[in-house]
């Protein structure tokens, strides 16, 4: 019986997505990930361009609909963009 070689390491390889671990990742051509904070009614969106925006006063039902949408980009453009106050976040402004 021939066994397979297994590489054991005490140091796992770095995860390039670790800074975005709190985000929900999904396949989208414009949205890389998002995070919703219901207690603050804030929706943080990370775009594939690397730009990050914080949308305020987003009700839980709107965030749930966004989460459930088949096409995140289409839903975002039709129901979130220009419907809620927002600001662009600098990398240092991002919530931990």
Contact map, one row per residue, 1 for C-alpha under 8 A:
111000000000000000000000000000000000000000000000000000000000000000000000000000000000000000000000
111100000000000000000000000000000000000000000000000000000000000000000000000000000000000000000000
111110000000000000000000000000000000000000000000000000000000000000000000000000000000000000000000
011111000000000000000000000000000000000000000000000000000000000000000000000000000000000000000000
001111100000000000000000000000000000000000000000000000000000000000000000000000000000000000000000
000111110000000000000000000000000000000000000000000000000000000000000000000000000000000000000000
000011111000000000000000000000000000000000000000000000000000000000000000000000000000000000000000
000001111100000000000000000000000000000000000000000000000000000000000000000000000000000000000000
000000111111000000000000000000000000000000000000000000000000000000000000000000000000000000000000
000000011111000000000000000000000000000000000000000000000000000000000000000000000000000000000000
000000001111100000000000000000000000000000000000000000000000000000000000000000000000000000000000
000000001111110000000000000000000000000000000000000000000000000000000000000000000000000000000000
000000000011111000000000000000000000000000000000000000000000000000000000000000000000000000000000
000000000001111100000000000000000000000000000000000000000000000000000000000000000000000000000000
000000000000111111000000000000000000000000000000000000000000000000000000000000000000000000000000
000000000000011111100000000000000000000000000000000000000000000000000000000000000000000000000000
000000000000001111111000000000000000000000000000000000000000000000000000000000000000000000000000
000000000000001111111000000000000000000000000000000000000000000000000000000000000000000000000000
000000000000000111111100000000000000000000000000000000000000000000000000000000000000000000000000
000000000000000011111110000000000000000000000000000000000000000000000000000000000000000000000000
000000000000000011111111000000000000000000000000000000000000000000000000000000000000000000000000
000000000000000000111111000000000010000000000000000000000000000000000000000000000000000000000000
000000000000000000011111100000001110000000000000000000000000000000000000000000000000000000000000
000000000000000000001111110000001110000000000000000000000000000000000000000000000000000000000000
000000000000000000000011111000011100000000000000000000000000000000000000000000000000000000000000
000000000000000000000001111100111000000000000000000000000000000000000000000000000000000000000000
000000000000000000000000111110110000000000000000000000000000000000000000000000000000000000000000
000000000000000000000000011111110000000000000000000000000000000000000011100000000000000000000000
000000000000000000000000001111110000000000000001000000000000000000000000100000000000000000000000
000000000000000000000000000111110000000000000011100000000000000000000000100000000000000000000000
000000000000000000000000011111111100000000001111000000000000000000000001100000000000000000000000
000000000000000000000000111111111100000000001111000000000000000000000000000000000000000000000000
000000000000000000000011110000111110000000001110000000000000000000000000000000000000000000000000
000000000000000000000011100000111111000000111100000000000000000000000000000000000000000000000000
000000000000000000000111000000001111100000111000000000000000000000000000000000000000000000000000
000000000000000000000000000000000111110011110000000000000000001000000000000000000000000000000000
000000000000000000000000000000000011111111100000000000000000000000000000000000000000000000000000
000000000000000000000000000000000001111111000000000000000011000000000000000000000000000000000000
000000000000000000000000000000000000111110000000000000000000000000000000000000000000000000000000
000000000000000000000000000000000000111111000000000000011000000000000000000000000000000000000000
000000000000000000000000000000000001111111100000000000011111000000000000000000000000000000000000
000000000000000000000000000000000001110111110000000001111100000000000000000000000000000000000000
000000000000000000000000000000000111100011111000000001110100001000000000000000000000000000000000
000000000000000000000000000000000111000001111100000111100000000000000000000000000000000000000000
000000000000000000000000000000111110000000111110000111100000000000000000000000000000000000000000
000000000000000000000000000000111100000000011111011110000000000000000000000000000000000000000000
000000000000000000000000000001111000000000001111111100000000000000000000000000000000000000000000
000000000000000000000000000011110000000000000111111000000000000000000000000000000000000000000000
000000000000000000000000000001000000000000000011111000000000000000000000000000000000000000000000
000000000000000000000000000000000000000000000111111100000000000000000000000000000000000000000000
000000000000000000000000000000000000000000000111111110000000000000000000000000000000000110000000
000000000000000000000000000000000000000000011110011111000000000000000000000000000000000111000000
000000000000000000000000000000000000000000011100001111100000000000000000000000000000011110000000
000000000000000000000000000000000000000001111000000111110000000000000000000000000000011110000000
000000000000000000000000000000000000000001111000000011111100000000000000000000000001111000000000
000000000000000000000000000000000000000111100000000001111100000000000000000000000001110000000000
000000000000000000000000000000000000000111000000000000111110000000000000000000000001100000000000
000000000000000000000000000000000000000011100000000000111111011000000000000000000001000000000000
000000000000000000000000000000000000010010000000000000001111111000000000000000000000000000000000
000000000000000000000000000000000000010010000000000000000111111100000000000000000000000000000000
000000000000000000000000000000000000000000000000000000000011111110000000000000000000000000000000
000000000000000000000000000000000000000000000000000000000111111111000000000000000000000000000000
000000000000000000000000000000000001000000100000000000000111111111100000000000000000000000000000
000000000000000000000000000000000000000000000000000000000001111111110000000000000000000000000000
000000000000000000000000000000000000000000000000000000000000111111111000000000000000000000000000
000000000000000000000000000000000000000000000000000000000000011111111001001100000000000000000000
000000000000000000000000000000000000000000000000000000000000001111111001000000000000000000000000
000000000000000000000000000000000000000000000000000000000000000111111100000000000000000000000000
000000000000000000000000000000000000000000000000000000000000000011111111001000000000000000000000
000000000000000000000000000000000000000000000000000000000000000000011111000000000000000000000000
000000000000000000000000000100000000000000000000000000000000000000001111111000000000000000000000
000000000000000000000000000100100000000000000000000000000000000001101111111100000000000000000000
000000000000000000000000000111100000000000000000000000000000000000000011111110000000000000000000
000000000000000000000000000000000000000000000000000000000000000000000011111111000000000000000000
000000000000000000000000000000000000000000000000000000000000000001001011111111110000000000000000
000000000000000000000000000000000000000000000000000000000000000001000001111111111000000000000000
000000000000000000000000000000000000000000000000000000000000000000000000111111111000000000000000
000000000000000000000000000000000000000000000000000000000000000000000000011111111000000000000000
000000000000000000000000000000000000000000000000000000000000000000000000001111111010000000000000
000000000000000000000000000000000000000000000000000000000000000000000000001111111111000000000000
000000000000000000000000000000000000000000000000000000000000000000000000000111111111000000000000
000000000000000000000000000000000000000000000000000000000000000000000000000000011111100000000000
000000000000000000000000000000000000000000000000000000000000000000000000000000111111100000000000
000000000000000000000000000000000000000000000000000000111100000000000000000000011111110000000000
000000000000000000000000000000000000000000000000000000111000000000000000000000000111111000000000
000000000000000000000000000000000000000000000000000011110000000000000000000000000001111100000000
000000000000000000000000000000000000000000000000000011100000000000000000000000000000111110000000
000000000000000000000000000000000000000000000000001111000000000000000000000000000000011111000000
000000000000000000000000000000000000000000000000001111000000000000000000000000000000001111111100
000000000000000000000000000000000000000000000000000100000000000000000000000000000000000111111100
000000000000000000000000000000000000000000000000000000000000000000000000000000000000000011111100
000000000000000000000000000000000000000000000000000000000000000000000000000000000000000011111100
000000000000000000000000000000000000000000000000000000000000000000000000000000000000000011111110
000000000000000000000000000000000000000000000000000000000000000000000000000000000000000011111111
000000000000000000000000000000000000000000000000000000000000000000000000000000000000000000001111
000000000000000000000000000000000000000000000000000000000000000000000000000000000000000000000111
